[in-house]
Amino acid sequence: MKRGSTIKSKAIDQDVPLPAEPGYQVVSYRDYRGDRWENVQSAVVKEMAVSLTVNGEPWLSLMCTPVDLDALAVGFLFNEGVIQSIDEIASVRVCLTLDNVDVWVTHAVEAPVRWRRTSGCTGGMTSVGEQPAAEVVNSVVTGSFRLPPERIMALVTQLFEMQDLYRQVGGVHTSALSDGETICVSADDIGRHNTLDKIAGRCLLDGVELSQRILITTGRVSSEMLQKAARLGAAIVISRTSPSSLSIQMAETWGITLIGYARRERFRVYTHAERILAPTDAPFQTASNENREINQEDNKGTL
């Protein structure tokens, strides 16, 4: 099937324009509805192992969606603290079969002796501990800008509207970096951690410089996600679902405004609410059973 073609997807019962990138794979399955079976061809998000070699030495394999692999590799090295700037990258080569990215840097590096499996959807890997060193996360994130609630909700809406791959095949996370007005860089992947590596890499490769950085993601914010967001210099992190207890502690320490359960009309601020403008007479209500029921509903299908 040619890229950019259209397939009749019985799964969502409409003509679905498939993405031009190799982020999907067409599969056949048996669909049972009501009292009958039907043979269906449809697209699903692609997942594969992509090995990373650095200076000719194999480091590890990343389970990912094989799109923007150059950005994934460079961003991974940056978020792990292996490189500090694009000047340290001599070359990046993505294999034609999309199963390897070969990166050469301008100085000697050694692969970490121990990789720690993260809480990522596809079992991400990191050499950074639960409380990363200050040199990895650039210490406390600064940013004196403030945003009104309407701008937060507008950014969430922009993220939802740009989820083309998700609408076409499902099963994929999207993250985006904004300057507070518009989406500047975005990435899709089956693994939420990979989306932040891809954003970091794309910023380095394309020379993206923003005076203020807001990160929006569809995935939950674990400690590893928060570490990558801090490494990106994001003063505000917005998720459509929940943060973890450790990510809240880290955000408080590092000066990051952490927002969860963000929708088009509501959101929750867990840390550093001073960055979000609000009317001085806005009432605060005590949590109720209704809030807990919302938690249960929002957590359905959380990845």
JOKA-V706042 format. One record per residue. RES is the residue in three letters. PSI is psi in whole degrees, 0 to 359 (* if undefined). OMEGA is omega as a letter, one per 30 degrees, with the letter a starting at -180 (none if undefined). Layout:
RES/PSI/OMEGA, RES/PSI/OMEGA
//
This chain:
MET/135/a, LYS/145/l, ARG/144/l, GLY/6/l, SER/180/a, THR/137/l, ILE/142/l, LYS/107/a, SER/110/l, LYS/339/a, ALA/324/l, ILE/6/l, ASP/47/l, GLN/163/l, ASP/125/a, VAL/115/l, PRO/120/a, LEU/149/a, PRO/155/a, ALA/334/a, GLU/158/a, PRO/50/a, GLY/6/a, TYR/166/l, GLN/135/l, VAL/129/a, VAL/162/l, SER/143/l, TYR/169/l, ARG/123/a, ASP/123/l, TYR/121/l, ARG/125/l, GLY/251/a, ASP/24/a, ARG/155/l, TRP/152/l, GLU/139/l, ASN/129/a, VAL/142/l, GLN/130/a, SER/171/a, ALA/141/l, VAL/157/l, VAL/142/a, LYS/136/l, GLU/133/l, MET/161/l, ALA/127/l, VAL/118/a, SER/147/l, LEU/122/l, THR/139/a, VAL/123/a, ASN/39/l, GLY/357/a, GLU/134/l, PRO/133/a, TRP/300/a, LEU/173/l, SER/136/l, LEU/128/l, MET/120/a, CYS/175/l, THR/122/a, PRO/63/l, VAL/138/a, ASP/47/a, LEU/330/l, ASP/317/l, ALA/322/l, LEU/313/a, ALA/311/a, VAL/317/l, GLY/323/l, PHE/314/l, LEU/323/l, PHE/312/a, ASN/337/l, GLU/357/l, GLY/12/l, VAL/321/l, ILE/158/l, GLN/342/a, SER/168/a, ILE/340/l, ASP/341/a, GLU/355/l, ILE/118/l, ALA/319/l, SER/154/l, VAL/125/a, ARG/122/l, VAL/125/a, CYS/145/a, LEU/333/l, THR/0/l, LEU/21/a, ASP/8/l, ASN/141/l, VAL/124/a, ASP/115/a, VAL/133/l, TRP/130/l, VAL/167/a, THR/2/a, HIS/166/a, ALA/136/l, VAL/152/l, GLU/137/l, ALA/139/l, PRO/142/a, VAL/327/a, ARG/124/l, TRP/137/l, ARG/127/l, ARG/131/a, THR/182/l, SER/21/a, GLY/158/a, CYS/325/a, THR/22/l, GLY/61/a, GLY/165/a, MET/146/l, THR/154/l, SER/358/a, VAL/136/a, GLY/182/a, GLU/327/l, GLN/87/a, PRO/151/l, ALA/154/a, ALA/327/a, GLU/339/l, VAL/318/a, VAL/8/a, ASN/33/l, SER/217/a, VAL/134/l, VAL/131/l, THR/160/l, GLY/107/a, SER/358/a, PHE/157/l, ARG/147/a, LEU/144/l, PRO/156/l, PRO/325/a, GLU/327/l, ARG/323/l, ILE/311/a, MET/328/l, ALA/321/l, LEU/321/l, VAL/317/l, THR/318/l, GLN/319/l, LEU/313/a, PHE/321/a, GLU/339/a, MET/8/a, GLN/63/a, ASP/312/a, LEU/321/l, TYR/316/a, ARG/331/a, GLN/321/a, VAL/344/a, GLY/177/l, GLY/26/a, VAL/147/l, HIS/152/l, THR/135/l, SER/156/a, ALA/151/l, LEU/130/a, SER/156/l, ASP/6/a, GLY/343/l, GLU/317/a, THR/167/l, ILE/125/a, CYS/323/l, VAL/139/l, SER/162/a, ALA/145/l, ASP/144/l, ASP/156/l, ILE/336/l, GLY/128/a, ARG/324/l, HIS/322/a, ASN/327/a, THR/325/l, LEU/326/l, ASP/319/l, LYS/322/l, ILE/315/l, ALA/315/l, GLY/319/l, ARG/322/l, CYS/318/l, LEU/312/a, LEU/325/a, ASP/1/l, GLY/38/a, VAL/121/l, GLU/123/a, LEU/136/l, SER/331/l, GLN/140/a, ARG/126/l, ILE/128/a, LEU/130/l, ILE/134/a, THR/153/l, THR/347/a, GLY/162/l, ARG/154/a, VAL/99/l, SER/180/a, SER/323/a, GLU/323/l, MET/319/a, LEU/320/l, GLN/315/l, LYS/322/l, ALA/319/l, ALA/320/l, ARG/325/l, LEU/348/a, GLY/23/a, ALA/121/l, ALA/335/l, ILE/130/l, VAL/125/a, ILE/128/l, SER/149/l, ARG/351/a, THR/213/a, SER/147/l, PRO/162/l, SER/167/l, SER/320/a, LEU/322/l, SER/327/l, ILE/317/l, GLN/316/a, MET/319/l, ALA/321/l, GLU/316/a, THR/320/a, TRP/2/l, GLY/27/a, ILE/134/l, THR/115/a, LEU/121/a, ILE/133/l, GLY/169/l, TYR/42/a, ALA/131/l, ARG/186/a, ARG/343/a, GLU/359/a, ARG/162/l, PHE/168/l, ARG/134/l, VAL/119/a, TYR/329/a, THR/151/l, HIS/59/a, ALA/351/a, GLU/342/l, ARG/349/a, ILE/117/l, LEU/143/l, ALA/149/l, PRO/140/a, THR/337/a, ASP/13/l, ALA/125/a, PRO/147/l, PHE/134/a, GLN/148/l, THR/143/l, ALA/143/a, SER/178/l, ASN/328/l, GLU/320/l, ASN/319/l, ARG/325/l, GLU/323/l, ILE/318/l, ASN/312/a, GLN/320/a, GLU/317/a, ASP/331/a, ASN/353/l, LYS/125/l, GLY/12/a, THR/136/l, LEU/*/none
//
